Amino acid sequence: MMNPGDYTFLFALGMIFAFLDSYGIGANDVSNSFGAAVGSKALNLKQAVLIATVCEFLGAFLMGSSTADTIKGGLIDVNLFVYQPELLMLGMVCALVGSSTWVLFASSHGWPVSTTHAIVGAITGIGIAGFGASAVKWAEIGKIVASWLVSPLCAGLVTTFIFLVTKFLILCHEDSLKRGLTAIPFYFAVTIFINVFYIIFKGSPGLNLSKLPIGAILEISFGIGGAVFLWCFFFLRPYLSRKIEGNENLRWYHAFCTPYIKPRIRRVSVLVETAHDEKSGEMATSTSHPLSPDDSKPEHVDEGLRSPRGSVSSGLAALDDTPTPSRTKAFFNKIKAKAMYGLEQDINKNTAEVEHIRDNSTRYDEKTEKLFCTLQVLTSCFASFAHGSNDVANAIGPLTTIYYIWKNGAVDITGTAPIPTWILAYGGIAIDIGLLTYGYKVMATLGSKITFISPSRGFSVSLGTSLTVLTCSKLGLPVSTTHCITGATTAVGLCSGGGVKSINWKMLGFVALSWVFTLPAAGLVSGLIFAIIIYSPHKM
C-alpha cells in the first residue's frame, strides 16, 4: 500500500521530464502563434518572444483548466490504478518521456508537430502496455482524432473567408490605402468583439464568467467592441494616415492623442546629403558613414607603426592598450551569447524554395499592408492566448497527476483536484525558455517556408486560428493548434494569386508526415519503457 511521500524519485523524474516537455511545447507549439507575425516582419523575433510570454501565461491561468482536466484523467481509466497508484505515477513519467522525446526531436528539424498528439499518444501507449486496449477510453480518443481532421479544415475555411473579404474589399483596388483606413476601425472592433465574447463565454475559472447569461455576454462584448471602434476611428485611423501616408515621425504613444499632435517633420528614409560644387559643376555626395570609400585608408602612416613585415594593422595592434577581458567576464559573455542565440536568428532567409513561392504570390500595396501590422500583432496575441488556454495541459496534466499521487498516496478518481499554481508557473517558465532558445526553427517553417506571408495574410491566419482553437477549447476538445495554424497558412497561400504554386508542397509534405508519426512514435516510446519496467524481474 502506497503512503504519501513514497516514490519521491518518480516525482523528481516527473519534474524533469515535465520541464523538457514544456520546453518542447515552447520551442514548437508556442512558435506557431507568432510565426506568421515574424515571417511578415510585423514583429521581430525578440518582440514576438516578449509578447508570447505574457499571452501564454494569461491564457494558461485564465482559461486553461478544462483541457487540463481532459488530459489529466480523461484518456485512460484511472480506476485500474486504484490499488496501485504508484503504477500510474510511473505511467505518467513514461508518458512525459515519450512526449518530450518526440517533440524535441521534431523541433530540432523545424517540424511543427502537435504536442497534443504527442501526449495523447504517450498516455495511450502506457494504458495499452499496462492493461491492454480496454484501459483506454476510446470514445475520448475518437473525439480527439475527429477534431484533428476537422480543426485544420475549419481553420482553413475561416481564414479563407477573412482573407478573401479583405482581398476583394481592400487589397485589389487602386485606392486600397484609403479603403484600408476606412475599414481599419471595423476590423479592430470585430476582432475585439469575437475574442472578448469567446473569453467570457468559455469563462475564467477564478471569476466564473461562464455563469453570465448569453445576453449579458453579448452586451459586454458589443460594449468593448464599440469602445474600440470609436478609439480607432478618432485616434488610430488619423495616426496611421499621418504615419504611413503622410510619413510623419510619430511614436507609438501618439496613437492615443493624434488629433492634438501638430504636424511633425517628415522622416528621411535615406540619410544622404548632396552638395553642388559651383566651380567645378560636380556633385559631391556624403553619407552618414564616418569615412567615405576614398577616406577609408589613412593617407600617411608613420613608419614607426609598421611591423617588420610592413603590416600597418599589426603595428597598430602593438599600441592597443585595450585590456583583455577577464576569464570570468569572457565566460559569462559566452553563456549570454548561447542563451541569446535563438533571438539572433534570421527566420526569413532567402532560399531558392522561398524565392519561388514569393515570386508566385501576388504582392499588394506596401503602405496598405502596413495597416495590417497592428492588427496582425493583436490577432497573434489572441492566438497565443488561445494556445495557452488549450495546450498548457499537455505537460502539466501528467505532472499534476504525479504530484497528487505523491502527496496523497492515492489516485484522483474524480479528476477534480485543482491544479496547483506552482505547477502552472513551472510549466510556463519552461515554455518561455523553450521559445526563447529554440523557437526560431519552427517559426521559420510557418513564417516563410510554407507560403509567402504578408501582414494582411498573417492577420487572417492568426484570427482564423484563434477562432477555431477557442471554439474547440470551449467544447473541451484538446485540438491541435499546430493543425489549425498550418491549415490556415495553407489556405491563405492558395488564395494568394498563384494557386498551388504559392505553396511549398515539399515542406508541407514533411510536416504532414511528421503528424502521422507523432502519435505512434510517442506512444511506442512511452509504452515500451513502461512495459520494460513493470514486466522486469523485481528484487524480493
C-alpha positions, 0 to 999 in steps of 0.5 A, a space after each residue: 500500500 502506497 503512503 504519501 511521500 513514497 516514490 519521491 524519485 518518480 516525482 523528481 523524474 516527473 519534474 524533469 521530464 515535465 520541464 523538457 516537455 514544456 520546453 518542447 511545447 515552447 520551442 514548437 507549439 508556442 512558435 506557431 502563434 507568432 510565426 506568421 507575425 515574424 515571417 511578415 516582419 510585423 514583429 521581430 523575433 525578440 518582440 514576438 518572444 516578449 509578447 508570447 510570454 505574457 499571452 501564454 501565461 494569461 491564457 494558461 491561468 485564465 482559461 486553461 483548466 478544462 483541457 487540463 482536466 481532459 488530459 489529466 484523467 480523461 484518456 485512460 481509466 484511472 480506476 485500474 490504478 486504484 490499488 496501485 497508484 504508484 503504477 500510474 505515477 510511473 505511467 505518467 513519467 513514461 508518458 512525459 518521456 515519450 512526449 518530450 522525446 518526440 517533440 524535441 526531436 521534431 523541433 530540432 528539424 523545424 517540424 511543427 508537430 502537435 504536442 497534443 498528439 504527442 501526449 495523447 499518444 504517450 498516455 495511450 501507449 502506457 494504458 495499452 502496455 499496462 492493461 491492454 486496449 480496454 484501459 483506454 477510453 476510446 470514445 475520448 480518443 475518437 473525439 480527439 482524432 475527429 477534431 484533428 481532421 476537422 480543426 485544420 479544415 475549419 481553420 482553413 475555411 475561416 481564414 479563407 473567408 477573412 482573407 478573401 473579404 479583405 482581398 476583394 474589399 481592400 487589397 485589389 483596388 487602386 485606392 486600397 490605402 484609403 479603403 484600408 483606413 476606412 475599414 481599419 476601425 471595423 476590423 479592430 472592433 470585430 476582432 475585439 468583439 469575437 475574442 472578448 465574447 469567446 473569453 467570457 463565454 468559455 469563462 475564467 475559472 477564478 471569476 466564473 464568467 461562464 455563469 453570465 447569461 448569453 445576453 449579458 455576454 453579448 452586451 459586454 462584448 458589443 460594449 468593448 467592441 464599440 469602445 474600440 471602434 470609436 478609439 480607432 476611428 478618432 485616434 488610430 485611423 488619423 495616426 496611421 494616415 499621418 504615419 504611413 501616408 503622410 510619413 510623419 515621425 510619430 511614436 507609438 504613444 501618439 496613437 492615443 492623442 493624434 488629433 492634438 499632435 501638430 504636424 511633425 517633420 517628415 522622416 528621411 528614409 535615406 540619410 544622404 546629403 548632396 552638395 553642388 560644387 559651383 566651380 567645378 559643376 560636380 556633385 559631391 555626395 556624403 553619407 552618414 558613414 564616418 569615412 567615405 570609400 576614398 577616406 577609408 585608408 589613412 593617407 600617411 602612416 608613420 613608419 614607426 607603426 609598421 611591423 617588420 613585415 610592413 603590416 600597418 594593422 599589426 603595428 597598430 595592434 602593438 599600441 592597443 592598450 585595450 585590456 583583455 577581458 577577464 576569464 570570468 567576464 569572457 565566460 559569462 559573455 559566452 553563456 549570454 551569447 548561447 542563451 541569446 542565440 535563438 533571438 539572433 536568428 534570421 527566420 526569413 532567409 532567402 532560399 531558392 524554395 522561398 524565392 519561388 513561392 514569393 515570386 508566385 504570390 501576388 504582392 499588394 500595396 506596401 503602405 496598405 499592408 502596413 495597416 495590417 501590422 497592428 492588427 496582425 500583432 493583436 490577432 497573434 496575441 489572441 492566438 497565443 492566448 488561445 494556445 495557452 488556454 488549450 495546450 498548457 495541459 499537455 505537460 502539466 496534466 501528467 505532472 499534476 497527476 504525479 504530484 497528487 499521487 505523491 502527496 496523497 498516496 492515492 489516485 484522483 478518481 474524480 479528476 477534480 483536484 485543482 491544479 496547483 499554481 506552482 505547477 502552472 508557473 513551472 510549466 510556463 517558465 519552461 515554455 518561455 525558455 523553450 521559445 526563447 532558445 529554440 523557437 526560431 526553427 519552427 517559426 521559420 517553417 510557418 513564417 516563410 517556408 510554407 507560403 509567402 506571408 504578408 501582414 494582411 495574410 498573417 492577420 487572417 491566419 492568426 484570427 482564423 486560428 484563434 477562432 477555431 482553437 477557442 471554439 474547440 477549447 470551449 467544447 473541451 476538445 484538446 485540438 491541435 493548434 499546430 493543425 489549425 495554424 498550418 491549415 490556415 497558412 495553407 489556405 491563405 497561400 492558395 488564395 494568394 494569386 498563384 494557386 498551388 504554386 504559392 505553396 511549398 508542397 515539399 515542406 508541407 509534405 514533411 510536416 504532414 508526415 511528421 503528424 502521422 508519426 507523432 502519435 505512434 512514435 510517442 506512444 511506442 516510446 512511452 509504452 515500451 519503457 513502461 512495459 520494460 519496467 513493470 514486466 522486469 524481474 523485481 528484487 524480493 
